[in-house]
Amino acid sequence: MDNSNTMTDRTCEILEYLYSTEKAVGVSKISNVLDLPKATVFRILQALEKWQFVQKKEDSDEYNLGLGMIKYGAKLTSDMTLVTISKSLINALSIQIGESVNLNIPYQDQTLNIYQSPNANYILISKLTPISALNCSASGKIFLSQKSTDAIALYFNHGLYSNRTINSITDYQSFKKNIESITDKGIAYDDEEYEYGLFCFAAPVYHNDLIIASLSVSGPKTRLQYKGLEDLESELKSVSEQISKLIENIDLNHLL
């Protein structure tokens, strides 16, 4: 193995260990836990201390993480938006399944598309507006289903819905069936309810227990069925779960 790579790996192991410990630790402890030579641990700690990535306690030879980590953490946090975290996973999924994948969030009783994979090659998809009604989009149904019974009833009673096709759901009783399906499968569908010829399914993205976004796949229904809807849904749910895991410890105010 390349010596530089070995040293880099060891440095990362030490930083990871210091991050995981609640108290400052000494060279001997780090050496024993990580099975590294004491001399190597000492040299790495000296270099890290020079760059303020670690700091040694004044009254002992024990180390913990240093103030130099803060500025990098702050920069990283400021860049950790939902789009930047999700984009590579969304693009990879889109390439894998050969379909457009979208990232959506709720916005003023509507659904807002905040990112779309680059290969939206289906003409209906490329013409879609970034905002859609909750009642007739797969992502919107996920967001709407999370509201209270009274709030959902008010949504329909106040005419906030959109009647875009003959398939669009425009009353609360009909929408209740969708809630059961979403709860059961963790997937919502738009079966030519937003646009004729367009089929869409979506999975929720959670921030801990709160649904803050959704991933959706759109395309002609016959093509999606040919590829295998169950397999496509499974892949979509897997990515949405990965994103949910990645964002669980990030402040929600930074994400959106």
VEXFI-387863 format. One line per 4 residues: number of its first residue (from 1); for each residue x, y, z of N, C-alpha, C. Coordinates in nm, 3 decimals, decimal comma. Example, Ala and Ser with C-alpha at 12.3 -4.5 7.8 and 13.67 -1.06 7.14 Angstrom:
2
1) 1,319 -0,569 0,780 1,230 -0,450 0,780 1,320 -0,330 0,780  1,285 -0,225 0,708 1,367 -0,106 0,714 1,290 0,003 0,787 .
END
This chain:
256
1) 0,085 -0,120 0,000 0,000 0,000 0,000 0,088 0,125 0,000  0,047 0,226 -0,071 0,117 0,354 -0,077 0,124 0,414 0,064  0,248 0,456 0,105 0,267 0,508 0,241 0,184 0,631 0,268  0,170 0,719 0,166 0,093 0,842 0,185 -0,054 0,809 0,210 .
5) -0,103 0,709 0,138 -0,241 0,667 0,159 -0,258 0,607 0,298  -0,158 0,530 0,341 -0,164 0,470 0,474 -0,169 0,578 0,581  -0,085 0,679 0,568 -0,083 0,787 0,666 -0,213 0,866 0,665  -0,269 0,889 0,546 -0,397 0,959 0,537 -0,507 0,880 0,606 .
9) -0,509 0,749 0,581 -0,608 0,662 0,643 -0,595 0,666 0,795  -0,473 0,663 0,844 -0,450 0,663 0,989 -0,493 0,797 1,050  -0,464 0,904 0,978 -0,506 1,036 1,026 -0,658 1,044 1,037  -0,726 0,993 0,935 -0,873 0,994 0,937 -0,927 0,906 1,049 .
13) -0,862 0,793 1,073 -0,905 0,705 1,182 -0,895 0,776 1,316  -0,786 0,850 1,337 -0,767 0,921 1,463 -0,871 1,031 1,480  -0,896 1,107 1,374 -0,998 1,212 1,381 -1,136 1,152 1,409  -1,165 1,042 1,344 -1,295 0,976 1,364 -1,307 0,927 1,508 .
17) -1,199 0,874 1,561 -1,203 0,824 1,699 -1,220 0,940 1,797  -1,147 1,049 1,777 -1,161 1,165 1,865 -1,301 1,223 1,859  -1,363 1,217 1,740 -1,500 1,266 1,726 -1,598 1,179 1,805  -1,568 1,050 1,811 -1,662 0,955 1,875 -1,649 0,952 2,027 .
21) -1,539 1,006 2,080 -1,518 1,001 2,225 -1,572 1,127 2,292  -1,623 1,111 2,413 -1,678 1,226 2,486 -1,570 1,298 2,565  -1,461 1,229 2,598 -1,354 1,290 2,677 -1,224 1,293 2,596  -1,132 1,381 2,639 -1,000 1,385 2,576 -0,928 1,253 2,604 .
25) -0,846 1,210 2,508 -0,774 1,083 2,523 -0,627 1,102 2,491  -0,544 1,016 2,548 -0,400 1,025 2,528 -0,350 0,937 2,416  -0,221 0,950 2,389 -0,157 0,876 2,279 -0,170 0,725 2,301  -0,145 0,680 2,423 -0,149 0,536 2,452 -0,288 0,478 2,426 .
29) -0,390 0,551 2,469 -0,528 0,505 2,448 -0,560 0,494 2,300  -0,525 0,599 2,224 -0,552 0,598 2,080 -0,476 0,484 2,013  -0,350 0,466 2,056 -0,266 0,359 2,000 -0,329 0,222 2,023  -0,378 0,199 2,144 -0,437 0,069 2,178 -0,568 0,044 2,104 .
33) -0,654 0,145 2,102 -0,786 0,128 2,040 -0,775 0,107 1,889  -0,687 0,184 1,826 -0,676 0,178 1,679 -0,566 0,083 1,631  -0,496 0,024 1,727 -0,388 -0,070 1,693 -0,284 -0,002 1,601  -0,239 0,114 1,646 -0,139 0,190 1,571 -0,016 0,211 1,660 .
37) 0,103 0,220 1,601 0,223 0,247 1,681 0,212 0,383 1,750  0,261 0,388 1,875 0,254 0,514 1,950 0,326 0,627 1,878  0,440 0,596 1,820 0,517 0,699 1,751 0,439 0,758 1,634  0,366 0,672 1,563 0,286 0,718 1,450 0,172 0,807 1,499 .
41) 0,104 0,764 1,604 -0,005 0,843 1,661 0,046 0,979 1,706  0,161 0,981 1,771 0,217 1,107 1,821 0,250 1,202 1,707  0,312 1,150 1,600 0,348 1,236 1,486 0,222 1,295 1,420  0,120 1,212 1,405 -0,004 1,259 1,342 -0,070 1,365 1,429 .
45) -0,073 1,342 1,559 -0,135 1,439 1,649 -0,060 1,571 1,648  0,071 1,567 1,638 0,150 1,691 1,631 0,114 1,771 1,506  0,100 1,701 1,394 0,064 1,769 1,269 -0,077 1,826 1,278  -0,169 1,749 1,333 -0,307 1,796 1,347 -0,317 1,914 1,443 .
49) -0,232 1,910 1,549 -0,233 2,022 1,645 -0,180 2,149 1,579  -0,083 2,135 1,492 -0,028 2,251 1,421 -0,137 2,322 1,341  -0,227 2,243 1,283 -0,335 2,300 1,201 -0,464 2,321 1,282  -0,453 2,304 1,412 -0,564 2,325 1,505 -0,683 2,232 1,483 .
53) -0,655 2,117 1,422 -0,761 2,017 1,408 -0,779 1,939 1,538  -0,674 1,933 1,618 -0,684 1,878 1,753 -0,618 1,977 1,848  -0,651 1,963 1,975 -0,585 2,045 2,077 -0,552 1,959 2,198  -0,435 1,988 2,259 -0,393 1,913 2,376 -0,432 1,990 2,501 .
57) -0,487 1,918 2,597 -0,526 1,981 2,722 -0,402 2,032 2,795  -0,416 2,148 2,856 -0,302 2,213 2,921 -0,247 2,131 3,038  -0,332 2,065 3,109 -0,290 1,995 3,230 -0,262 1,847 3,210  -0,259 1,802 3,085 -0,232 1,660 3,059 -0,183 1,643 2,915 .
61) -0,154 1,519 2,878 -0,112 1,487 2,741 -0,227 1,426 2,662  -0,348 1,465 2,696 -0,466 1,412 2,627 -0,514 1,511 2,521  -0,578 1,455 2,417 -0,620 1,535 2,304 -0,771 1,524 2,281  -0,825 1,632 2,226 -0,960 1,627 2,170 -0,962 1,713 2,044 .
65) -1,075 1,717 1,977 -1,084 1,794 1,853 -1,062 1,942 1,881  -1,000 2,011 1,784 -0,965 2,150 1,803 -1,058 2,246 1,733  -1,033 2,374 1,756 -1,117 2,480 1,700 -1,107 2,489 1,548  -0,998 2,434 1,493 -0,983 2,439 1,348 -1,092 2,364 1,274 .
69) -1,159 2,271 1,344 -1,266 2,195 1,281 -1,392 2,279 1,263  -1,406 2,383 1,344 -1,531 2,459 1,346 -1,556 2,529 1,213  -1,454 2,596 1,158 -1,477 2,672 1,036 -1,514 2,581 0,919  -1,455 2,459 0,917 -1,490 2,366 0,811 -1,631 2,312 0,830 .
73) -1,666 2,289 0,958 -1,801 2,244 0,987 -1,905 2,348 0,950  -1,875 2,475 0,979 -1,967 2,583 0,946 -1,984 2,597 0,796  -1,873 2,585 0,722 -1,880 2,595 0,576 -1,960 2,479 0,519  -1,936 2,361 0,572 -2,007 2,243 0,525 -2,156 2,255 0,552 .
77) -2,191 2,301 0,672 -2,331 2,316 0,709 -2,402 2,414 0,618  -2,335 2,524 0,584 -2,398 2,625 0,499 -2,424 2,572 0,358  -2,345 2,473 0,317 -2,362 2,414 0,183 -2,457 2,295 0,183  -2,501 2,251 0,300 -2,581 2,130 0,310 -2,729 2,158 0,288 .
81) -2,766 2,197 0,170 -2,907 2,212 0,138 -2,961 2,078 0,091  -3,092 2,067 0,087 -3,154 1,942 0,045 -3,113 1,908 -0,099  -3,104 2,009 -0,184 -3,068 1,984 -0,324 -2,924 1,935 -0,335  -2,830 2,001 -0,267 -2,690 1,961 -0,279 -2,667 1,821 -0,224 .
85) -2,740 1,785 -0,119 -2,725 1,651 -0,062 -2,786 1,545 -0,153  -2,898 1,579 -0,215 -2,976 1,480 -0,291 -2,933 1,465 -0,436  -2,874 1,568 -0,491 -2,854 1,575 -0,636 -2,782 1,454 -0,695  -2,672 1,414 -0,634 -2,594 1,304 -0,692 -2,673 1,173 -0,687 .
89) -2,748 1,151 -0,579 -2,829 1,030 -0,567 -2,944 1,030 -0,668  -3,004 1,147 -0,687 -3,114 1,160 -0,784 -3,063 1,135 -0,925  -2,951 1,195 -0,959 -2,895 1,178 -1,094 -2,856 1,033 -1,120  -2,798 0,969 -1,019 -2,758 0,828 -1,034 -2,880 0,739 -1,055 .
93) -2,986 0,765 -0,980 -3,110 0,688 -0,996 -3,169 0,710 -1,134  -3,169 0,834 -1,178 -3,223 0,867 -1,310 -3,151 0,792 -1,421  -3,020 0,787 -1,412 -2,939 0,714 -1,511 -2,968 0,564 -1,502  -2,978 0,515 -1,380 -3,001 0,371 -1,359 -3,133 0,325 -1,419 .
97) -3,240 0,403 -1,398 -3,372 0,359 -1,445 -3,410 0,420 -1,580  -3,333 0,517 -1,626 -3,360 0,579 -1,755 -3,486 0,663 -1,758  -3,516 0,726 -1,643 -3,636 0,809 -1,634 -3,605 0,938 -1,559  -3,691 1,036 -1,577 -3,677 1,161 -1,505 -3,711 1,142 -1,358 .
101) -3,627 1,198 -1,270 -3,651 1,192 -1,126 -3,655 1,335 -1,073  -3,754 1,363 -0,989 -3,774 1,499 -0,940 -3,771 1,505 -0,788  -3,722 1,618 -0,737 -3,724 1,646 -0,594 -3,825 1,759 -0,571  -3,920 1,735 -0,483 -4,030 1,829 -0,464 -4,050 1,861 -0,316 .
105) -4,099 1,982 -0,289 -4,131 2,021 -0,152 -4,270 2,085 -0,149  -4,338 2,082 -0,034 -4,467 2,152 -0,024 -4,444 2,303 -0,019  -4,533 2,377 -0,085 -4,518 2,523 -0,090 -4,655 2,588 -0,105  -4,704 2,652 0,002 -4,829 2,727 -0,001 -4,945 2,645 -0,061 .
109) -4,972 2,530 -0,002 -5,079 2,441 -0,048 -5,061 2,396 -0,192  -4,936 2,389 -0,234 -4,903 2,337 -0,367 -4,774 2,256 -0,355  -4,733 2,200 -0,467 -4,607 2,126 -0,472 -4,509 2,203 -0,559  -4,388 2,221 -0,508 -4,286 2,294 -0,582 -4,172 2,200 -0,617 .
113) -4,141 2,192 -0,746 -4,028 2,112 -0,791 -3,900 2,195 -0,777  -3,805 2,148 -0,695 -3,683 2,224 -0,672 -3,562 2,164 -0,742  -3,576 2,042 -0,795 -3,466 1,983 -0,873 -3,522 1,874 -0,962  -3,471 1,871 -1,085 -3,509 1,765 -1,180 -3,382 1,710 -1,243 .
117) -3,373 1,578 -1,252 -3,256 1,517 -1,314 -3,242 1,567 -1,457  -3,120 1,577 -1,508 -3,096 1,639 -1,638 -3,161 1,571 -1,758  -3,189 1,441 -1,750 -3,235 1,369 -1,869 -3,387 1,361 -1,879  -3,454 1,476 -1,867 -3,600 1,479 -1,885 -3,631 1,483 -2,033 .
121) -3,622 1,364 -2,096 -3,631 1,359 -2,242 -3,773 1,336 -2,294  -3,867 1,322 -2,203 -4,006 1,303 -2,245 -4,070 1,442 -2,257  -4,129 1,471 -2,370 -4,172 1,608 -2,401 -4,271 1,664 -2,299  -4,361 1,579 -2,246 -4,458 1,629 -2,148 -4,388 1,671 -2,019 .
125) -4,284 1,598 -1,982 -4,211 1,629 -1,859 -4,138 1,762 -1,873  -4,073 1,782 -1,985 -3,996 1,904 -2,005 -4,083 2,028 -2,009  -4,214 2,010 -2,036 -4,305 2,125 -2,044 -4,380 2,152 -1,914  -4,364 2,064 -1,814 -4,437 2,081 -1,690 -4,390 2,203 -1,614 .
129) -4,484 2,272 -1,549 -4,448 2,387 -1,467 -4,392 2,337 -1,333  -4,309 2,418 -1,265 -4,248 2,371 -1,139 -4,345 2,365 -1,022  -4,465 2,422 -1,037 -4,563 2,421 -0,929 -4,687 2,343 -0,975  -4,735 2,255 -0,888 -4,854 2,176 -0,922 -4,944 2,164 -0,799 .
133) -5,070 2,133 -0,823 -5,168 2,122 -0,714 -5,144 1,993 -0,635  -5,181 1,996 -0,510 -5,161 1,880 -0,423 -5,247 1,762 -0,464  -5,367 1,788 -0,512 -5,462 1,680 -0,535 -5,434 1,596 -0,659  -5,359 1,652 -0,755 -5,344 1,579 -0,881 -5,199 1,549 -0,916 .
137) -5,110 1,559 -0,821 -4,970 1,518 -0,842 -4,933 1,415 -0,737  -4,847 1,322 -0,774 -4,810 1,216 -0,680 -4,745 1,273 -0,554  -4,652 1,367 -0,573 -4,587 1,429 -0,458 -4,687 1,508 -0,375  -4,775 1,580 -0,443 -4,875 1,659 -0,372 -4,964 1,573 -0,285 .
141) -4,997 1,454 -0,334 -5,081 1,363 -0,255 -5,011 1,321 -0,126  -4,879 1,302 -0,133 -4,804 1,267 -0,013 -4,812 1,381 0,088  -4,793 1,504 0,041 -4,797 1,619 0,132 -4,938 1,640 0,187  -5,037 1,625 0,100 -5,176 1,646 0,143 -5,220 1,540 0,243 .
145) -5,174 1,417 0,224 -5,215 1,308 0,311 -5,164 1,325 0,454  -5,061 1,408 0,472 -5,004 1,429 0,605 -5,081 1,533 0,687  -5,171 1,604 0,621 -5,250 1,704 0,691 -5,358 1,636 0,776  -5,415 1,711 0,869 -5,523 1,657 0,950 -5,648 1,635 0,865 .
149) -5,741 1,556 0,916 -5,866 1,530 0,844 -5,939 1,660 0,813  -5,944 1,749 0,911 -6,013 1,877 0,891 -5,944 1,961 0,784  -5,810 1,962 0,787 -5,735 2,042 0,689 -5,754 1,990 0,548  -5,759 1,858 0,534 -5,781 1,799 0,401 -5,920 1,833 0,351 .
153) -6,019 1,822 0,439 -6,157 1,855 0,402 -6,167 2,001 0,360  -6,102 2,090 0,433 -6,103 2,233 0,400 -6,036 2,259 0,265  -5,931 2,183 0,237 -5,860 2,198 0,110 -5,957 2,178 -0,007  -6,037 2,073 0,001 -6,133 2,046 -0,107 -6,254 2,139 -0,099 .
157) -6,302 2,165 0,021 -6,421 2,251 0,036 -6,395 2,395 -0,009  -6,272 2,439 0,007 -6,237 2,577 -0,032 -6,192 2,587 -0,178  -6,198 2,476 -0,248 -6,166 2,479 -0,391 -6,021 2,504 -0,422  -5,930 2,458 -0,335 -5,787 2,477 -0,360 -5,730 2,375 -0,459 .
161) -5,810 2,276 -0,488 -5,767 2,170 -0,581 -5,768 2,220 -0,726  -5,706 2,137 -0,812 -5,704 2,168 -0,956 -5,770 2,053 -1,031  -5,857 2,086 -1,124 -5,928 1,985 -1,203 -5,870 1,983 -1,344  -5,753 1,918 -1,361 -5,679 1,927 -1,486 -5,723 1,823 -1,589 .
165) -5,762 1,704 -1,542 -5,809 1,600 -1,634 -5,932 1,533 -1,572  -5,993 1,444 -1,648 -6,111 1,375 -1,595 -6,075 1,281 -1,480  -5,945 1,254 -1,465 -5,900 1,165 -1,357 -5,865 1,239 -1,228  -5,861 1,371 -1,232 -5,822 1,449 -1,114 -5,920 1,428 -0,999 .
169) -5,867 1,407 -0,880 -5,949 1,390 -0,760 -5,990 1,527 -0,708  -6,121 1,548 -0,694 -6,168 1,682 -0,657 -6,258 1,681 -0,532  -6,259 1,569 -0,458 -6,339 1,568 -0,335 -6,269 1,482 -0,228  -6,301 1,512 -0,105 -6,233 1,450 0,008 -6,257 1,299 0,015 .
173) -6,380 1,255 -0,009 -6,411 1,113 0,003 -6,327 1,029 -0,094  -6,310 1,079 -0,216 -6,228 1,007 -0,314 -6,081 1,006 -0,272  -6,037 1,117 -0,212 -5,897 1,127 -0,174 -5,864 1,033 -0,057  -5,962 1,002 0,027 -5,939 0,915 0,141 -5,881 0,779 0,098 .
177) -5,923 0,729 -0,018 -5,870 0,602 -0,069 -5,721 0,612 -0,097  -5,678 0,731 -0,143 -5,536 0,752 -0,170 -5,455 0,751 -0,040  -5,513 0,805 0,066 -5,442 0,809 0,194 -5,410 0,667 0,241  -5,507 0,577 0,227 -5,486 0,438 0,268 -5,375 0,374 0,186 .
181) -5,373 0,401 0,057 -5,270 0,345 -0,031 -5,133 0,399 0,004  -5,125 0,529 0,029 -4,997 0,592 0,064 -4,944 0,536 0,195  -5,032 0,518 0,293 -4,993 0,464 0,422 -4,944 0,320 0,408  -5,012 0,243 0,326 -4,978 0,101 0,307 -4,845 0,083 0,235 .
185) -4,829 0,151 0,121 -4,716 0,126 0,033 -4,602 0,226 0,047  -4,631 0,343 0,105 -4,530 0,447 0,108 -4,505 0,506 -0,028  -4,604 0,492 -0,117 -4,595 0,543 -0,254 -4,728 0,608 -0,290  -4,720 0,721 -0,359 -4,840 0,788 -0,410 -4,833 0,790 -0,563 .
189) -4,951 0,793 -0,627 -4,956 0,786 -0,773 -5,034 0,904 -0,833  -4,993 0,940 -0,951 -5,068 1,033 -1,036 -5,088 0,960 -1,168  -5,209 0,907 -1,188 -5,240 0,828 -1,307 -5,316 0,917 -1,406  -5,240 0,994 -1,482 -5,296 1,090 -1,579 -5,395 1,186 -1,512 .
193) -5,361 1,226 -1,391 -5,446 1,320 -1,317 -5,400 1,464 -1,335  -5,271 1,480 -1,365 -5,216 1,613 -1,387 -5,206 1,647 -1,536  -5,171 1,544 -1,615 -5,155 1,565 -1,759 -5,187 1,434 -1,829  -5,266 1,440 -1,934 -5,297 1,320 -2,011 -5,168 1,261 -2,069 .
197) -5,155 1,131 -2,057 -5,037 1,063 -2,110 -4,923 1,052 -2,011  -4,937 1,115 -1,894 -4,828 1,117 -1,797 -4,865 1,039 -1,671  -4,778 0,947 -1,633 -4,795 0,870 -1,509 -4,679 0,906 -1,416  -4,708 0,917 -1,288 -4,605 0,956 -1,192 -4,626 0,882 -1,061 .
201) -4,516 0,846 -0,996 -4,525 0,791 -0,861 -4,418 0,858 -0,774  -4,447 0,870 -0,645 -4,360 0,946 -0,555 -4,344 0,875 -0,422  -4,229 0,900 -0,356 -4,201 0,846 -0,223 -4,158 0,961 -0,133  -4,192 0,955 -0,005 -4,160 1,066 0,086 -4,014 1,070 0,128 .
205) -3,967 1,192 0,156 -3,836 1,214 0,217 -3,861 1,270 0,356  -3,806 1,205 0,457 -3,831 1,244 0,595 -3,714 1,322 0,654  -3,746 1,418 0,739 -3,648 1,475 0,831 -3,691 1,428 0,968  -3,628 1,319 1,013 -3,674 1,247 1,131 -3,817 1,198 1,107 .
209) -3,918 1,245 1,180 -4,054 1,193 1,159 -4,139 1,283 1,070  -4,081 1,390 1,019 -4,156 1,488 0,940 -4,126 1,472 0,792  -4,232 1,460 0,710 -4,213 1,457 0,565 -4,187 1,599 0,518  -4,069 1,623 0,462 -4,034 1,758 0,416 -4,023 1,767 0,264 .
213) -4,019 1,653 0,198 -4,000 1,653 0,052 -4,044 1,519 -0,003  -4,033 1,506 -0,134 -4,062 1,378 -0,198 -3,975 1,363 -0,321  -3,954 1,238 -0,359 -3,890 1,206 -0,487 -3,997 1,147 -0,576  -3,997 1,186 -0,702 -4,097 1,132 -0,794 -4,034 1,094 -0,927 .
217) -4,096 0,998 -0,990 -4,056 0,953 -1,125 -4,175 0,972 -1,217  -4,151 1,032 -1,332 -4,260 1,059 -1,428 -4,225 1,003 -1,565  -4,329 0,958 -1,634 -4,309 0,908 -1,770 -4,436 0,847 -1,825  -4,434 0,802 -1,949 -4,552 0,734 -2,006 -4,581 0,605 -1,928 .
221) -4,705 0,580 -1,897 -4,741 0,466 -1,813 -4,697 0,334 -1,875  -4,717 0,316 -2,005 -4,682 0,189 -2,069 -4,533 0,161 -2,058  -4,451 0,265 -2,071 -4,306 0,247 -2,061 -4,265 0,209 -1,918  -4,324 0,276 -1,821 -4,291 0,246 -1,682 -4,338 0,105 -1,644 .
225) -4,454 0,066 -1,694 -4,504 -0,070 -1,666 -4,414 -0,174 -1,732  -4,367 -0,145 -1,851 -4,278 -0,238 -1,922 -4,149 -0,260 -1,843  -4,098 -0,154 -1,782 -3,975 -0,164 -1,703 -3,999 -0,235 -1,570  -4,124 -0,238 -1,526 -4,157 -0,302 -1,398 -4,178 -0,198 -1,289 .
229) -4,303 -0,163 -1,267 -4,335 -0,058 -1,170 -4,286 -0,093 -1,029  -4,300 -0,218 -0,989 -4,260 -0,255 -0,853 -4,111 -0,235 -0,832  -4,032 -0,270 -0,933 -3,887 -0,252 -0,923 -3,852 -0,104 -0,919  -3,917 -0,025 -1,003 -3,892 0,119 -1,006 -3,930 0,183 -0,872 .
233) -4,043 0,141 -0,818 -4,087 0,195 -0,689 -3,987 0,158 -0,579  -3,937 0,037 -0,582 -3,842 -0,008 -0,482 -3,714 0,074 -0,487  -3,667 0,102 -0,609 -3,545 0,183 -0,625 -3,568 0,326 -0,575  -3,685 0,380 -0,606 -3,717 0,517 -0,563 -3,723 0,525 -0,410 .
237) -3,789 0,428 -0,348 -3,800 0,428 -0,202 -3,663 0,413 -0,137  -3,578 0,332 -0,198 -3,443 0,312 -0,144 -3,366 0,444 -0,141  -3,375 0,522 -0,251 -3,303 0,649 -0,258 -3,364 0,751 -0,161  -3,496 0,754 -0,153 -3,561 0,848 -0,061 -3,522 0,817 0,084 .
241) -3,506 0,689 0,115 -3,464 0,650 0,250 -3,318 0,688 0,275  -3,234 0,675 0,170 -3,095 0,716 0,184 -3,084 0,865 0,213  -3,162 0,945 0,140 -3,160 1,090 0,161 -3,211 1,123 0,301  -3,318 1,057 0,343 -3,372 1,079 0,478 -3,267 1,051 0,584 .
245) -3,188 0,947 0,562 -3,083 0,912 0,657 -2,973 1,018 0,658  -2,938 1,069 0,541 -2,831 1,167 0,531 -2,865 1,299 0,599  -2,993 1,334 0,601 -3,032 1,467 0,651 -3,083 1,466 0,794  -3,088 1,351 0,857 -3,156 1,342 0,987 -3,092 1,428 1,096 .
249) -2,961 1,455 1,085 -2,893 1,534 1,189 -2,861 1,676 1,146  -2,916 1,718 1,033 -2,892 1,852 0,983 -3,011 1,941 1,018  -2,981 2,062 1,062 -3,086 2,159 1,099 -3,179 2,182 0,980  -3,307 2,170 1,004 -3,406 2,185 0,897 -3,398 2,322 0,832 .
253) -3,360 2,423 0,907 -3,351 2,559 0,852 -3,240 2,572 0,748  -3,139 2,485 0,758 -3,030 2,486 0,660 -3,069 2,411 0,532  -3,156 2,313 0,548 -3,189 2,225 0,435 -3,277 2,295 0,333  -3,373 2,375 0,379 -3,474 2,431 0,288 -3,463 2,583 0,279 .
END
